[in-house]
Every structure is written in C-alpha cells, then in structure tokens.
Amino acid sequence: MKLPPFLKAGSTIGITCPSGYVSAERVAYAITVLEKWGFKVKQGKTIGSEHFYFSGTDTERLADLQEMMNDPEVDAILMGRGGYGMSRIIDDIDLRGFLKKPKWLCGFSDITVLHNHIQACGNIASLHSPMCGAFKPETENEPYLNTLLTALTGGELHYDAPPSPFNRKGEVTAELTGGNLSLLTHLIGSVSEVDTAGKILFIEDIGEHLYKVDRMMLTLKRAGKLENLSALIVGGFTEMEDTDRPFGQTIEEIISDKVKEYGYPVCFNFPAGHQDINYTLTLGGVHQLAVSTDGGRLSLVR
C-alpha cells in the first residue's frame, strides 16, 4: 500500500462535497480550524451548492472532485460530508494523475466508496476521518478531532477501546481496511470491491434495522469477506432500529454470530463511526491490534 506524502505547515487542503448537500456555514468553522493548524485551504465549487439531495449535479460534483484530485497545489482533500452520491460518480473519476501523485483523501460514511475504489485500483492509503461538520468551537480541541491532524502530518497514532464481553482475544499486525458496512456490501461485485484477505476489517454503520445488519453481515460472509481476516474491529453502530416484531439479537450478537467459527481477534466498541467520538483511521496503513480482557488497543505501525 502506498502512503501519500504527509503534510507540513503551509500545505494546502482542498474541501469538496462529492455526495450529499452541505451548507457553506457548516464548512466555515472547519476552514478556521484547518488554518489554525497551519494549513492553507482551497474551497471547491460544491460547498453550499445544491441539487435536490446532493451538493450539485453528478457532473458538477464529479468535476469538483476531479479538479481537487488533479490540482498540484492541493496536498490533501477533506470531504464536506457523506450521505449519498459517491456511487453515482465513482466510475467516471480519472485516476491516472492521482495514482502518479497521490494525496490524502479524508472522510467517512459515503466516502467509503472512494476509499475502497482507490485501494482497489491503485493501492493508495486514505483517511477514514471526521468531515467538516465535526469542526465546532466545542470540539476543536477534542483528542479525536486532533487525530486527523496527527494522521495528516505522520505522527504516532494509538487508540484504545473499552472491554466487551463479545471481544475475542488475540494480537495481530496487518493492513487496515473497511468503513461503512452498508457501503462495503454495496461495493461487492464492482471494481471497487473491498479486499479483506489477511487484513484487519473495520466496520461501522448508522440508522439501520437490525435485520438489515444481519443481512449485510451475511452478504460479507457469503462473499468470502469474513473468512480470511486477520482481525475484525467493530466501531459505532448508532441509531439502530428494530421491527415491530423484535429481531431477537443485539448488534453485538448479530456480528458475533457471523464470525463465530473463525479464530481471529474481534474488538467491539471501537471509537470511530457515526458518533460524537470519531477517531481518524489510516485505511491501508499497517496496524497492530491487541485484544485482551482490558479491551482493545490499535496502533499504527506504518
């Protein structure tokens, strides 16, 4: 896996919105914090732009993202928000220039499509990270938000997860991949399909019915995506819903059931995903994961 160059004071971060609509006001404070961090900021045309649900038409969003990816002055790209829309433009992105001179792509949720696409097509690492909406006066000094700065500048990254009765103990060192569960299953059968063999898989999601999570985990399993993992990390599964007739299993039970016959470590309660605390993860980076009775610890190795 190829790591893009790390940023330094004076580097430029571009902001674009390739998926759902985000207001200019929501982006404004993120720009303030990025400038406090010592970076220059280049704003894309899709900030504050709207076309029904999206931050512009497919053509406009594609052009804005493509321009940022090709711009030699832009050293990293922070996505305005997730939502939905990346799948509509992903096959039209021209990666030739980006693969020759990669840069950090930062975001999560719907941006899972882009993360896995550049890994599948070019073995390029990227950052599963907070986006513009996470930057607020009350959060700008929070440790989780500052992990984005640390990841962009090549600092040391260590994360701790509390113990869970559903954890499975063990220690591994492997590449990290994954993202939003619904998007990972959506990508199966496409050129952007996630490669999990020998890797640590991270999953998270929001607002899904329990039976749909069960179905998505079965999809991963039937596609062979759970069989040859080095480890599984389970992040936030927030705002889960049940049906009138209860499904009968918790999120932890659903996920544990799908990997019960495998022997690799499993770490629940990891602090990343659609939740207040969302640490930045280097997808494609090699990590050491240790799961014990005290919980889980994930450390970026390289």
MIFI-51444 format. One record per residue (C-alpha): residue number from 1; residue in one letter; x, y, z. Coordinates in steps of 0.02 Angstrom, whole numbers, plus 50000, padded with zeros to 5 digits. Example, Ala and Ser with C-alpha at 12.3 -4.5 7.8 and 13.67 -1.06 7.14 Angstrom:
<atoms>
{pos = 1&code = A&x = 50615&y = 49775&z = 50390} .
{pos = 2&code = S&x = 50684&y = 49947&z = 50357} .
</atoms>
This chain:
<atoms>
{pos = 1&code = M&x = 50000&y = 50000&z = 50000} .
{pos = 2&code = K&x = 50066&y = 50171&z = 49952} .
{pos = 3&code = L&x = 50054&y = 50312&z = 50078} .
{pos = 4&code = P&x = 50031&y = 50487&z = 50006} .
{pos = 5&code = P&x = 50157&y = 50619&z = 50065} .
{pos = 6&code = F&x = 50124&y = 50688&z = 50239} .
{pos = 7&code = L&x = 50077&y = 50870&z = 50259} .
{pos = 8&code = K&x = 50178&y = 51009&z = 50340} .
{pos = 9&code = A&x = 50145&y = 51190&z = 50387} .
{pos = 10&code = G&x = 50089&y = 51284&z = 50233} .
{pos = 11&code = S&x = 50020&y = 51131&z = 50144} .
{pos = 12&code = T&x = 49852&y = 51154&z = 50057} .
{pos = 13&code = I&x = 49694&y = 51058&z = 50099} .
{pos = 14&code = G&x = 49554&y = 51062&z = 49972} .
{pos = 15&code = I&x = 49372&y = 51045&z = 50025} .
{pos = 16&code = T&x = 49244&y = 50971&z = 49908} .
{pos = 17&code = C&x = 49072&y = 50894&z = 49928} .
{pos = 18&code = P&x = 49054&y = 50742&z = 49813} .
{pos = 19&code = S&x = 48899&y = 50671&z = 49899} .
{pos = 20&code = G&x = 48758&y = 50750&z = 49999} .
{pos = 21&code = Y&x = 48722&y = 50936&z = 50018} .
{pos = 22&code = V&x = 48819&y = 51034&z = 50148} .
{pos = 23&code = S&x = 48796&y = 51218&z = 50186} .
{pos = 24&code = A&x = 48936&y = 51344&z = 50172} .
{pos = 25&code = E&x = 48906&y = 51388&z = 50355} .
{pos = 26&code = R&x = 48940&y = 51209&z = 50407} .
{pos = 27&code = V&x = 49107&y = 51213&z = 50316} .
{pos = 28&code = A&x = 49161&y = 51385&z = 50377} .
{pos = 29&code = Y&x = 49219&y = 51332&z = 50550} .
{pos = 30&code = A&x = 49315&y = 51184&z = 50479} .
{pos = 31&code = I&x = 49412&y = 51308&z = 50373} .
{pos = 32&code = T&x = 49450&y = 51411&z = 50529} .
{pos = 33&code = V&x = 49521&y = 51260&z = 50621} .
{pos = 34&code = L&x = 49622&y = 51197&z = 50471} .
{pos = 35&code = E&x = 49702&y = 51369&z = 50457} .
{pos = 36&code = K&x = 49740&y = 51367&z = 50644} .
{pos = 37&code = W&x = 49828&y = 51201&z = 50612} .
{pos = 38&code = G&x = 49942&y = 51293&z = 50491} .
{pos = 39&code = F&x = 49865&y = 51239&z = 50326} .
{pos = 40&code = K&x = 49802&y = 51336&z = 50178} .
{pos = 41&code = V&x = 49627&y = 51295&z = 50119} .
{pos = 42&code = K&x = 49558&y = 51288&z = 49943} .
{pos = 43&code = Q&x = 49369&y = 51286&z = 49931} .
{pos = 44&code = G&x = 49280&y = 51185&z = 49799} .
{pos = 45&code = K&x = 49133&y = 51246&z = 49698} .
{pos = 46&code = T&x = 49016&y = 51118&z = 49777} .
{pos = 47&code = I&x = 49023&y = 51197&z = 49950} .
{pos = 48&code = G&x = 48848&y = 51266&z = 49978} .
{pos = 49&code = S&x = 48792&y = 51208&z = 49807} .
{pos = 50&code = E&x = 48633&y = 51105&z = 49799} .
{pos = 51&code = H&x = 48538&y = 50996&z = 49678} .
{pos = 52&code = F&x = 48396&y = 50909&z = 49768} .
{pos = 53&code = Y&x = 48482&y = 50794&z = 49896} .
{pos = 54&code = F&x = 48656&y = 50822&z = 49825} .
{pos = 55&code = S&x = 48791&y = 50957&z = 49829} .
{pos = 56&code = G&x = 48765&y = 50989&z = 49645} .
{pos = 57&code = T&x = 48727&y = 50881&z = 49495} .
{pos = 58&code = D&x = 48827&y = 50723&z = 49464} .
{pos = 59&code = T&x = 48926&y = 50818&z = 49331} .
{pos = 60&code = E&x = 48964&y = 50962&z = 49449} .
{pos = 61&code = R&x = 49015&y = 50852&z = 49594} .
{pos = 62&code = L&x = 49125&y = 50744&z = 49483} .
{pos = 63&code = A&x = 49210&y = 50897&z = 49407} .
{pos = 64&code = D&x = 49244&y = 50973&z = 49577} .
{pos = 65&code = L&x = 49319&y = 50814&z = 49649} .
{pos = 66&code = Q&x = 49420&y = 50782&z = 49491} .
{pos = 67&code = E&x = 49490&y = 50959&z = 49494} .
{pos = 68&code = M&x = 49545&y = 50937&z = 49675} .
{pos = 69&code = M&x = 49625&y = 50768&z = 49639} .
{pos = 70&code = N&x = 49720&y = 50839&z = 49490} .
{pos = 71&code = D&x = 49769&y = 51007&z = 49566} .
{pos = 72&code = P&x = 49958&y = 51005&z = 49601} .
{pos = 73&code = E&x = 49936&y = 51138&z = 49735} .
{pos = 74&code = V&x = 49816&y = 51030&z = 49839} .
{pos = 75&code = D&x = 49904&y = 50910&z = 49958} .
{pos = 76&code = A&x = 49751&y = 50830&z = 50039} .
{pos = 77&code = I&x = 49563&y = 50832&z = 50012} .
{pos = 78&code = L&x = 49436&y = 50843&z = 50153} .
{pos = 79&code = M&x = 49258&y = 50796&z = 50104} .
{pos = 80&code = G&x = 49119&y = 50911&z = 50160} .
{pos = 81&code = R&x = 49003&y = 50771&z = 50213} .
{pos = 82&code = G&x = 48945&y = 50597&z = 50167} .
{pos = 83&code = G&x = 48763&y = 50550&z = 50144} .
{pos = 84&code = Y&x = 48744&y = 50478&z = 49971} .
{pos = 85&code = G&x = 48807&y = 50513&z = 49796} .
{pos = 86&code = M&x = 48984&y = 50446&z = 49776} .
{pos = 87&code = S&x = 48924&y = 50287&z = 49691} .
{pos = 88&code = R&x = 48843&y = 50393&z = 49555} .
{pos = 89&code = I&x = 49010&y = 50468&z = 49500} .
{pos = 90&code = I&x = 49144&y = 50343&z = 49554} .
{pos = 91&code = D&x = 49163&y = 50256&z = 49385} .
{pos = 92&code = D&x = 49192&y = 50420&z = 49295} .
{pos = 93&code = I&x = 49338&y = 50479&z = 49402} .
{pos = 94&code = D&x = 49501&y = 50484&z = 49304} .
{pos = 95&code = L&x = 49632&y = 50415&z = 49423} .
{pos = 96&code = R&x = 49783&y = 50425&z = 49308} .
{pos = 97&code = G&x = 49854&y = 50586&z = 49379} .
{pos = 98&code = F&x = 49807&y = 50543&z = 49557} .
{pos = 99&code = L&x = 49893&y = 50373&z = 49552} .
{pos = 100&code = K&x = 50054&y = 50455&z = 49492} .
{pos = 101&code = K&x = 50046&y = 50587&z = 49629} .
{pos = 102&code = P&x = 49927&y = 50528&z = 49767} .
{pos = 103&code = K&x = 49863&y = 50640&z = 49906} .
{pos = 104&code = W&x = 49767&y = 50604&z = 50066} .
{pos = 105&code = L&x = 49579&y = 50585&z = 50042} .
{pos = 106&code = C&x = 49486&y = 50614&z = 50206} .
{pos = 107&code = G&x = 49308&y = 50569&z = 50256} .
{pos = 108&code = F&x = 49194&y = 50426&z = 50304} .
{pos = 109&code = S&x = 49017&y = 50362&z = 50281} .
{pos = 110&code = D&x = 48977&y = 50377&z = 50093} .
{pos = 111&code = I&x = 49162&y = 50414&z = 50064} .
{pos = 112&code = T&x = 49190&y = 50228&z = 50098} .
{pos = 113&code = V&x = 49157&y = 50207&z = 49912} .
{pos = 114&code = L&x = 49304&y = 50319&z = 49866} .
{pos = 115&code = H&x = 49420&y = 50243&z = 49997} .
{pos = 116&code = N&x = 49393&y = 50067&z = 49931} .
{pos = 117&code = H&x = 49398&y = 50121&z = 49750} .
{pos = 118&code = I&x = 49572&y = 50197&z = 49763} .
{pos = 119&code = Q&x = 49633&y = 50047&z = 49862} .
{pos = 120&code = A&x = 49564&y = 49926&z = 49733} .
{pos = 121&code = C&x = 49627&y = 50025&z = 49583} .
{pos = 122&code = G&x = 49792&y = 50090&z = 49647} .
{pos = 123&code = N&x = 49839&y = 50027&z = 49821} .
{pos = 124&code = I&x = 49831&y = 50204&z = 49891} .
{pos = 125&code = A&x = 49804&y = 50232&z = 50078} .
{pos = 126&code = S&x = 49674&y = 50358&z = 50137} .
{pos = 127&code = L&x = 49598&y = 50426&z = 50298} .
{pos = 128&code = H&x = 49433&y = 50369&z = 50372} .
{pos = 129&code = S&x = 49407&y = 50531&z = 50464} .
{pos = 130&code = P&x = 49287&y = 50664&z = 50528} .
{pos = 131&code = M&x = 49222&y = 50785&z = 50397} .
{pos = 132&code = C&x = 49178&y = 50969&z = 50401} .
{pos = 133&code = G&x = 49026&y = 50952&z = 50514} .
{pos = 134&code = A&x = 49135&y = 50886&z = 50655} .
{pos = 135&code = F&x = 49229&y = 51050&z = 50670} .
{pos = 136&code = K&x = 49143&y = 51157&z = 50802} .
{pos = 137&code = P&x = 49202&y = 51277&z = 50938} .
{pos = 138&code = E&x = 49164&y = 51144&z = 51069} .
{pos = 139&code = T&x = 49257&y = 51005&z = 50977} .
{pos = 140&code = E&x = 49411&y = 51087&z = 50901} .
{pos = 141&code = N&x = 49522&y = 51033&z = 51046} .
{pos = 142&code = E&x = 49448&y = 50859&z = 51065} .
{pos = 143&code = P&x = 49577&y = 50719&z = 51050} .
{pos = 144&code = Y&x = 49476&y = 50626&z = 50918} .
{pos = 145&code = L&x = 49473&y = 50777&z = 50802} .
{pos = 146&code = N&x = 49658&y = 50807&z = 50826} .
{pos = 147&code = T&x = 49696&y = 50631&z = 50764} .
{pos = 148&code = L&x = 49656&y = 50697&z = 50590} .
{pos = 149&code = L&x = 49798&y = 50822&z = 50609} .
{pos = 150&code = T&x = 49912&y = 50685&z = 50677} .
{pos = 151&code = A&x = 49870&y = 50568&z = 50533} .
{pos = 152&code = L&x = 49895&y = 50702&z = 50401} .
{pos = 153&code = T&x = 50066&y = 50751&z = 50471} .
{pos = 154&code = G&x = 50132&y = 50575&z = 50500} .
{pos = 155&code = G&x = 50127&y = 50570&z = 50690} .
{pos = 156&code = E&x = 50104&y = 50419&z = 50803} .
{pos = 157&code = L&x = 49927&y = 50353&z = 50821} .
{pos = 158&code = H&x = 49863&y = 50238&z = 50959} .
{pos = 159&code = Y&x = 49682&y = 50201&z = 51001} .
{pos = 160&code = D&x = 49601&y = 50114&z = 51148} .
{pos = 161&code = A&x = 49432&y = 50028&z = 51153} .
{pos = 162&code = P&x = 49344&y = 49977&z = 51315} .
{pos = 163&code = P&x = 49319&y = 49793&z = 51357} .
{pos = 164&code = S&x = 49169&y = 49699&z = 51289} .
{pos = 165&code = P&x = 49104&y = 49526&z = 51332} .
{pos = 166&code = F&x = 49093&y = 49496&z = 51145} .
{pos = 167&code = N&x = 49278&y = 49529&z = 51113} .
{pos = 168&code = R&x = 49390&y = 49387&z = 51058} .
{pos = 169&code = K&x = 49568&y = 49398&z = 51123} .
{pos = 170&code = G&x = 49723&y = 49397&z = 51016} .
{pos = 171&code = E&x = 49859&y = 49502&z = 50936} .
{pos = 172&code = V&x = 49893&y = 49533&z = 50752} .
{pos = 173&code = T&x = 49988&y = 49653&z = 50639} .
{pos = 174&code = A&x = 49908&y = 49684&z = 50470} .
{pos = 175&code = E&x = 49840&y = 49813&z = 50348} .
{pos = 176&code = L&x = 49679&y = 49901&z = 50397} .
{pos = 177&code = T&x = 49532&y = 49914&z = 50278} .
{pos = 178&code = G&x = 49344&y = 49939&z = 50284} .
{pos = 179&code = G&x = 49222&y = 50078&z = 50325} .
{pos = 180&code = N&x = 49034&y = 50091&z = 50323} .
{pos = 181&code = L&x = 48954&y = 49918&z = 50321} .
{pos = 182&code = S&x = 48811&y = 49959&z = 50203} .
{pos = 183&code = L&x = 48934&y = 50033&z = 50076} .
{pos = 184&code = L&x = 49053&y = 49886&z = 50091} .
{pos = 185&code = T&x = 48913&y = 49767&z = 50045} .
{pos = 186&code = H&x = 48854&y = 49886&z = 49908} .
{pos = 187&code = L&x = 49027&y = 49876&z = 49826} .
{pos = 188&code = I&x = 49033&y = 49686&z = 49814} .
{pos = 189&code = G&x = 49043&y = 49632&z = 49632} .
{pos = 190&code = S&x = 49110&y = 49801&z = 49573} .
{pos = 191&code = V&x = 49285&y = 49861&z = 49531} .
{pos = 192&code = S&x = 49284&y = 49950&z = 49699} .
{pos = 193&code = E&x = 49254&y = 49790&z = 49799} .
{pos = 194&code = V&x = 49343&y = 49782&z = 49966} .
{pos = 195&code = D&x = 49489&y = 49661&z = 49982} .
{pos = 196&code = T&x = 49489&y = 49588&z = 50157} .
{pos = 197&code = A&x = 49609&y = 49439&z = 50141} .
{pos = 198&code = G&x = 49741&y = 49445&z = 50277} .
{pos = 199&code = K&x = 49682&y = 49616&z = 50336} .
{pos = 200&code = I&x = 49602&y = 49696&z = 50488} .
{pos = 201&code = L&x = 49425&y = 49740&z = 50438} .
{pos = 202&code = F&x = 49341&y = 49891&z = 50519} .
{pos = 203&code = I&x = 49152&y = 49911&z = 50507} .
{pos = 204&code = E&x = 49025&y = 50040&z = 50569} .
{pos = 205&code = D&x = 48851&y = 50100&z = 50523} .
{pos = 206&code = I&x = 48703&y = 50210&z = 50570} .
{pos = 207&code = G&x = 48514&y = 50206&z = 50561} .
{pos = 208&code = E&x = 48493&y = 50027&z = 50501} .
{pos = 209&code = H&x = 48366&y = 49897&z = 50555} .
{pos = 210&code = L&x = 48441&y = 49752&z = 50649} .
{pos = 211&code = Y&x = 48384&y = 49627&z = 50517} .
{pos = 212&code = K&x = 48470&y = 49730&z = 50382} .
{pos = 213&code = V&x = 48634&y = 49723&z = 50479} .
{pos = 214&code = D&x = 48610&y = 49535&z = 50491} .
{pos = 215&code = R&x = 48583&y = 49527&z = 50303} .
{pos = 216&code = M&x = 48735&y = 49636&z = 50266} .
{pos = 217&code = M&x = 48847&y = 49531&z = 50377} .
{pos = 218&code = L&x = 48783&y = 49375&z = 50288} .
{pos = 219&code = T&x = 48822&y = 49457&z = 50121} .
{pos = 220&code = L&x = 49001&y = 49487&z = 50175} .
{pos = 221&code = K&x = 49013&y = 49309&z = 50239} .
{pos = 222&code = R&x = 48941&y = 49229&z = 50083} .
{pos = 223&code = A&x = 49059&y = 49333&z = 49976} .
{pos = 224&code = G&x = 49207&y = 49265&z = 50074} .
{pos = 225&code = K&x = 49249&y = 49432&z = 50154} .
{pos = 226&code = L&x = 49248&y = 49369&z = 50334} .
{pos = 227&code = E&x = 49336&y = 49203&z = 50315} .
{pos = 228&code = N&x = 49517&y = 49256&z = 50293} .
{pos = 229&code = L&x = 49528&y = 49410&z = 50401} .
{pos = 230&code = S&x = 49673&y = 49444&z = 50519} .
{pos = 231&code = A&x = 49550&y = 49529&z = 50638} .
{pos = 232&code = L&x = 49383&y = 49619&z = 50648} .
{pos = 233&code = I&x = 49356&y = 49790&z = 50727} .
{pos = 234&code = V&x = 49177&y = 49845&z = 50761} .
{pos = 235&code = G&x = 49152&y = 50032&z = 50776} .
{pos = 236&code = G&x = 48993&y = 50129&z = 50813} .
{pos = 237&code = F&x = 48826&y = 50055&z = 50764} .
{pos = 238&code = T&x = 48717&y = 50201&z = 50810} .
{pos = 239&code = E&x = 48530&y = 50237&z = 50797} .
{pos = 240&code = M&x = 48491&y = 50055&z = 50760} .
{pos = 241&code = E&x = 48308&y = 50012&z = 50736} .
{pos = 242&code = D&x = 48205&y = 49857&z = 50768} .
{pos = 243&code = T&x = 48046&y = 49795&z = 50685} .
{pos = 244&code = D&x = 47875&y = 49783&z = 50770} .
{pos = 245&code = R&x = 47910&y = 49601&z = 50795} .
{pos = 246&code = P&x = 48083&y = 49602&z = 50878} .
{pos = 247&code = F&x = 48228&y = 49530&z = 50780} .
{pos = 248&code = G&x = 48290&y = 49443&z = 50937} .
{pos = 249&code = Q&x = 48475&y = 49485&z = 50935} .
{pos = 250&code = T&x = 48578&y = 49636&z = 50981} .
{pos = 251&code = I&x = 48705&y = 49712&z = 50862} .
{pos = 252&code = E&x = 48845&y = 49625&z = 50957} .
{pos = 253&code = E&x = 48756&y = 49458&z = 50946} .
{pos = 254&code = I&x = 48720&y = 49479&z = 50759} .
{pos = 255&code = I&x = 48902&y = 49517&z = 50717} .
{pos = 256&code = S&x = 48974&y = 49387&z = 50836} .
{pos = 257&code = D&x = 48863&y = 49253&z = 50760} .
{pos = 258&code = K&x = 48933&y = 49285&z = 50586} .
{pos = 259&code = V&x = 49114&y = 49262&z = 50638} .
{pos = 260&code = K&x = 49095&y = 49130&z = 50775} .
{pos = 261&code = E&x = 49183&y = 48992&z = 50677} .
{pos = 262&code = Y&x = 49338&y = 49095&z = 50642} .
{pos = 263&code = G&x = 49483&y = 49112&z = 50763} .
{pos = 264&code = Y&x = 49545&y = 49289&z = 50735} .
{pos = 265&code = P&x = 49533&y = 49430&z = 50863} .
{pos = 266&code = V&x = 49374&y = 49533&z = 50871} .
{pos = 267&code = C&x = 49365&y = 49705&z = 50951} .
{pos = 268&code = F&x = 49197&y = 49788&z = 50989} .
{pos = 269&code = N&x = 49161&y = 49966&z = 51050} .
{pos = 270&code = F&x = 49295&y = 50046&z = 50943} .
{pos = 271&code = P&x = 49280&y = 50237&z = 50948} .
{pos = 272&code = A&x = 49251&y = 50275&z = 50765} .
{pos = 273&code = G&x = 49097&y = 50295&z = 50656} .
{pos = 274&code = H&x = 48936&y = 50396&z = 50658} .
{pos = 275&code = Q&x = 48954&y = 50452&z = 50838} .
{pos = 276&code = D&x = 49019&y = 50601&z = 50936} .
{pos = 277&code = I&x = 49191&y = 50522&z = 50957} .
{pos = 278&code = N&x = 49258&y = 50475&z = 50786} .
{pos = 279&code = Y&x = 49445&y = 50444&z = 50779} .
{pos = 280&code = T&x = 49540&y = 50453&z = 50614} .
{pos = 281&code = L&x = 49599&y = 50286&z = 50544} .
{pos = 282&code = T&x = 49731&y = 50260&z = 50410} .
{pos = 283&code = L&x = 49649&y = 50139&z = 50289} .
{pos = 284&code = G&x = 49788&y = 50045&z = 50201} .
{pos = 285&code = G&x = 49909&y = 50076&z = 50344} .
{pos = 286&code = V&x = 49986&y = 49929&z = 50438} .
{pos = 287&code = H&x = 49920&y = 49919&z = 50616} .
{pos = 288&code = Q&x = 49948&y = 49813&z = 50770} .
{pos = 289&code = L&x = 49789&y = 49760&z = 50859} .
{pos = 290&code = A&x = 49794&y = 49684&z = 51032} .
{pos = 291&code = V&x = 49633&y = 49625&z = 51113} .
{pos = 292&code = S&x = 49636&y = 49569&z = 51295} .
{pos = 293&code = T&x = 49522&y = 49567&z = 51447} .
{pos = 294&code = D&x = 49564&y = 49752&z = 51467} .
{pos = 295&code = G&x = 49492&y = 49795&z = 51296} .
{pos = 296&code = G&x = 49572&y = 49832&z = 51129} .
{pos = 297&code = R&x = 49722&y = 49935&z = 51076} .
{pos = 298&code = L&x = 49757&y = 49981&z = 50895} .
{pos = 299&code = S&x = 49923&y = 50060&z = 50846} .
{pos = 300&code = L&x = 49979&y = 50123&z = 50676} .
{pos = 301&code = V&x = 50143&y = 50040&z = 50631} .
{pos = 302&code = R&x = 50173&y = 50117&z = 50460} .
</atoms>
